[in-house]
Amino acid sequence: MTPDQQGFTVDLAELAVLARTADDFADAIRTAWQRDWFEDDKWPDTDPLRTAVITYRRSLQAAMERLAGGTERLAEHLEAVRAGYQETDAEAASAIERVLRDR
């Protein structure tokens, strides 16, 4: 937003960039997690830490999903805000054009 004498303006391109950046970040979170992934059933049954490690990894995965999911929702919200502003701008421009044309 840029303050001006009439209120504010919104940079629609910047909102689009922010939405894409948030979406890319969510993808990066999941990609990083998958690179570090291992199958729980491949953890040795004889290892005394098996249960603790698997529980900890599942907790980390749930946290990763919350972060990635929240970031995706942020991206969707930013895109919806951008689209809403763009639609409002188009409607306002159309109304102004009608008034000027009908003068």
C-alpha positions as CSV (number, residue, x, y, z in Angstrom):
1,M,0.0,0.0,0.0
2,T,1.2,3.5,-0.8
3,P,-0.3,6.4,1.2
4,D,-1.6,9.3,-0.8
5,Q,-3.9,12.3,-0.3
6,Q,-7.0,10.2,-1.3
7,G,-6.4,7.2,0.9
8,F,-4.1,4.5,-0.4
9,T,-3.3,2.5,-3.5
10,V,-2.5,-1.2,-3.7
11,D,0.2,-2.6,-6.0
12,L,-1.6,-5.5,-7.6
13,A,1.7,-6.9,-9.1
14,E,3.3,-6.9,-5.7
15,L,0.4,-8.8,-4.2
16,A,0.7,-11.4,-7.0
17,V,4.5,-11.7,-6.3
18,L,3.8,-12.2,-2.5
19,A,1.2,-14.8,-3.3
20,R,3.6,-16.7,-5.6
21,T,6.4,-16.4,-3.1
22,A,4.2,-17.8,-0.3
23,D,3.2,-20.7,-2.6
24,D,6.8,-21.4,-3.6
25,F,7.8,-21.4,0.1
26,A,5.1,-24.0,0.9
27,D,6.5,-26.2,-2.0
28,A,10.1,-25.7,-0.7
29,I,9.1,-26.8,2.8
30,R,7.6,-30.0,1.5
31,T,10.5,-30.6,-0.9
32,A,13.0,-30.2,1.9
33,W,11.0,-32.6,4.1
34,Q,10.8,-35.3,1.4
35,R,14.5,-35.1,0.8
36,D,15.0,-35.9,4.5
37,W,12.3,-38.6,4.6
38,F,12.8,-42.2,5.6
39,E,10.3,-45.0,6.0
40,D,9.3,-45.7,9.6
41,D,9.1,-49.4,9.0
42,K,12.8,-49.4,7.9
43,W,13.9,-48.3,11.4
44,P,15.4,-51.3,13.1
45,D,12.9,-53.0,15.5
46,T,15.8,-53.8,17.8
47,D,16.8,-50.1,18.3
48,P,15.6,-48.9,21.7
49,L,15.1,-45.4,20.3
50,R,12.8,-46.6,17.5
51,T,9.5,-45.5,19.1
52,A,10.9,-42.2,20.3
53,V,12.4,-41.3,16.9
54,I,9.3,-42.3,15.0
55,T,7.1,-40.3,17.3
56,Y,9.4,-37.3,17.1
57,R,9.5,-37.5,13.2
58,R,5.7,-37.7,13.0
59,S,5.4,-34.7,15.3
60,L,7.9,-32.8,13.0
61,Q,5.9,-33.9,10.0
62,A,2.7,-32.6,11.5
63,A,4.4,-29.3,12.2
64,M,5.7,-29.1,8.7
65,E,2.2,-29.7,7.3
66,R,0.8,-27.0,9.5
67,L,3.4,-24.6,8.3
68,A,3.1,-25.5,4.6
69,G,-0.7,-25.6,4.8
70,G,-0.8,-22.2,6.5
71,T,1.6,-20.8,3.9
72,E,-0.6,-22.1,1.1
73,R,-3.7,-20.6,2.7
74,L,-1.8,-17.2,2.9
75,A,-1.0,-17.5,-0.8
76,E,-4.6,-18.2,-1.7
77,H,-5.8,-15.3,0.5
78,L,-3.3,-12.9,-1.1
79,E,-4.3,-13.9,-4.5
80,A,-8.0,-13.5,-3.6
81,V,-7.3,-10.0,-2.2
82,R,-5.4,-9.1,-5.4
83,A,-8.3,-10.3,-7.6
84,G,-10.8,-8.4,-5.4
85,Y,-8.9,-5.2,-5.8
86,Q,-8.5,-5.7,-9.5
87,E,-12.3,-6.4,-9.9
88,T,-13.1,-3.3,-7.8
89,D,-10.7,-1.2,-9.9
90,A,-12.3,-2.4,-13.2
91,E,-15.8,-1.8,-11.8
92,A,-14.9,1.7,-10.7
93,A,-13.2,2.5,-14.0
94,S,-16.3,1.3,-15.9
95,A,-18.6,3.4,-13.8
96,I,-16.4,6.5,-14.3
97,E,-16.3,5.8,-18.1
98,R,-20.2,5.6,-18.2
99,V,-20.5,8.9,-16.3
100,L,-18.1,10.7,-18.5
101,R,-19.7,9.2,-21.7
102,D,-23.2,10.1,-20.6
103,R,-22.3,13.8,-19.8
